[in-house]
Amino acid sequence: RLHGRSEESDQQESLHKLLTSGGLSEDFSTPYPPLRANVIEAINELLIELEGTTDNIAMQALEHIHSNEVIMTIGYSRTVEAFLKEAARKRKFQVIVAECAPFCQGHEMAVRLSKENIETTVMSDAAIFAVMSRVNKVIIGTKTILANGALIAVSGTHTLALAAKHHSTPLIMCAPMFKLSPQFPNEEDSFHKFVSPQEVLPFTEGEILAKINVHCPVFDYVPPELITLFISNIGGNAPSYIYRLMSELYHPDDYEL
């Protein structure tokens, strides 16, 4: 680094180049024989990277989970499961799993963790706020990471994040880089997905169904200010750094889906 230049000035220059970079000037009408081999090589590299993402995230577990801590999560996430199991190889801690009603995927998570001799407790989603005061960290997975650092995660995650924020409990989100999306949350309602309320109120209860409307959301929108740390297969970053990761993963032309 040149004398007198700070890291902040380097980041500002990098951002300026990103925003002011012009379009491509290559002539794509010219034949390029090695193209096929290069594409196949790139695809193979991507497949290798995808296969190792969960292991790369799990390897960072000991940096964030310490002995005798109480960890809370919600539902079932394969990445979070691997993260907790890796930490449990060397440290003892307790996990509290919110069941994530109405599909109750948290029960599957609890069974899998218990098989690894991890002390695990399942609780209803309604008890999240009451229990949060004794939790040291919240660790969750997600379906999608939006361009502003927000999440599209299983229903109940927003409630969990709000409770963690109220109690100043760190919220760590584990997800591989391929879950980054260039989409921005212009309309939060557009990310909501509703399914049949059969699990909440069976259709056999015809008399009740005729008098009420039942909504059964699958996903929650979680704003970036509720997230403390984003752990991916390339390391940990704050949600505010997502824009840089996005620029490495997507070309600006790909932002318009």
N, C-alpha and C positions, 0 to 999 in steps of 0.2 A: 504494500500500500504506500502511495506517495506521502511524503512528509506534509503534514497539515491537513490531510484529507481524513474525514471521519467516516465511520460505517454508515451513519445516517445520510451523508452526502452521496456515498456510493449507491445506496438504495434509491435515493431520489433520482439520480442519473439513470439507473437501471429502469425505474418506472417511467421516466420521460422517454427513453428509447422505446419502451414497450408501447407507449401510447402514440408516438409519432412515427413509428415504423411504417414505411410505405408498402404497397402491394408487391407481389412477385413479378419479376421481369423475365422469367424463363419462357422459352418457346416450347410449348407442350406438343407441338405438331411434329417435332423431330423424333424419329424412332430411337429408343434406348434399349438395346438388347438385354443388358443385365437387370432390367426392371423386375422381371418375374422372380429371379433368384433372390434379389434384395427383399422383395415383398414376403417371400416364403421365410427367409431368415428372420425378418422382423416379426412375423406371426409366431414363429417358434420361440423367439425371445420373450414375446408377450405371454405365451402359454406357460413358459417356465416361471415367469414373474407371478402370474396368477396363482399357480400351484403353491408357491412359497409365501404368499402374502400373510396367511394366518399364522404360520410359524414365525415369520419376522416380527409380527405384532406381539406374539406371545413371549418372545425373547426379551421384551422390554418390561415384563411384568414386575420383576424384582426391583426395578427403579421406582415403582409407584406404590407397591403394596408392601406394608411392613408388618412385623409380628404383632399379634393380638389386636389387629384392627377389625372394625366392623364395616363390611362392605355391603352396599345395597345395589341391586340391579332389578330389572323388570323383564318379564317374558323370557323368551329363549333366543339367544344369539350364539351361533357357533364360534364366532370370534371371541366373544366375552368368555365363553366356556373354556376355550383354549388358554386365554389370558389368565384366568383364575387357576386353572389346573397347573399351569407352569409355575405360578407363584407358590402354590401349595406344596410343590416338591421340596421347598427349603424353608417355608414359613407356615406358621399356624395362624389362622384368622377365621373369622365367622362371616358367613354370607347370609343376607336376608333377601329373599326373592319375592317381589310383588307378583301376584299370580297372573296379571294381565288379562282380566276378564273382558269379554265373555268366553274367549277361546282358551284361557288358562294355560298358556304355554309355559308359564313359570313353573308349573308342576314338573314338566319334563326337565327343565333346567335343574331343579332341586334334586331330582332323582339321579341325574348324571353327575352332579357335584358330590352327592352323598356317596356314590360308588368309589370316589377318590378320597374318601375319609375327610372330606371338608365339612365342617359343622355348618349345616344349612337349615334355615327356617323359612317356611312359606307363609305369606300373609296376604290378606285381601288388599286391594288397591285403596280402599277407604281408610286404611290404617297408615298410609305412607307418611302423612304429615305428623302423626302422633309419634311415630318411631324415629323420624329423621333426626331428632335431637341427640340420639346416641350413636349416630352413624358417622364414621370417619371419612368415607369416600363413597361416591356414587359412580358406578362404572356401567355404561350402557353400550349397546350397538345401535345401528340405524339402517334404514333402507336406502336413503339417499342423502348426500350432502349437497346443499344448494350453493350457488356461486357466492352468496353473501355470508356463508358459514353457518346458515341455519340447517335444521335437520327435518327430514320426513321420517318419523320413527313410529313404532307401534303405539296404538292408542293407550294413553295413560302416561306416556313419557313426558308430556308437557306438565302434567300434575307433579310428577316426580321432580322435574327440573325446577319448578316454582318452589317446591318445598325445600329443595337443596339450597336455592338462592336465599330463601328466608332465613335458614339456619347457617348460612355461610359455609356450607359443605361443598368441597370441590366436586365438580361433575366432570368425569373423564369419559370421552367417547372413543371407542375403538372401531375402526373401519379401514378397509384397504383403499388404496388410491382410486381403484376403478369405480368406486361409488361416488366420486366427485361428479357433479353435473353442472353444466354451464347455465342452467336455468336460474332465473331470479324470481323471487316470490312476489310477483306483481299483485296477485290476488290469492291470499292465503286459502280461501275457501276452495280454490280450484285444485288444491292438493288433497282435499279430503275425499275419502272413498268410503261409501256405505255399503253394507252387505245385508243379507236377510237377518232379521232379528230373531230367528228361530231359536238360537242358543239362549237368548235373553228371556223371551216369552214365546213358548211353543204355540203353533197354530191351533192346537187342540183347545186352547183357552179362547175360544171364539167370542164369547160374551164380553170379555175384557177388551180384546182387540178391536171390537166394533166401536169402542168408546175412546180409545187413546191412539196416539201416534208414537211408534217406537223407532228410535234412530240407533243404528249400530255402526259407529265409525271404526275403521280399521287402522288409520294412521293419524298421527298428531303432527302439527307444525310446531317446531321448537326454535324460537329465535336465538341468534348467536350469542346474545348477551347473557344467556343462561348457561353457557358452556364454558368450562374452565380450560380444558385441554383436549386437543384432537390428536390421537395417536394413530398413525398409519404405518404401513410397512416400511416407510423410509424415515420414521422418527416421530417426535412429538412437536406440535406447533399450536399456537393460539389460533382461535377462529379468525382473527383479523388477518392472519397470514394466508388464508385460503386463496386469496386472489393470486398470489405468487405461485402456489401449487397448481392453480387452474391454468396459468399461462404456460407452465411446463407440460401440461397434459393435453391442452387443446390449442389449436390454432384459432386466432380471432375470427376467422370465417366460420368456424364450427359453433360459435356462440348462438347463431340463428338456427334453431332446430325446426 
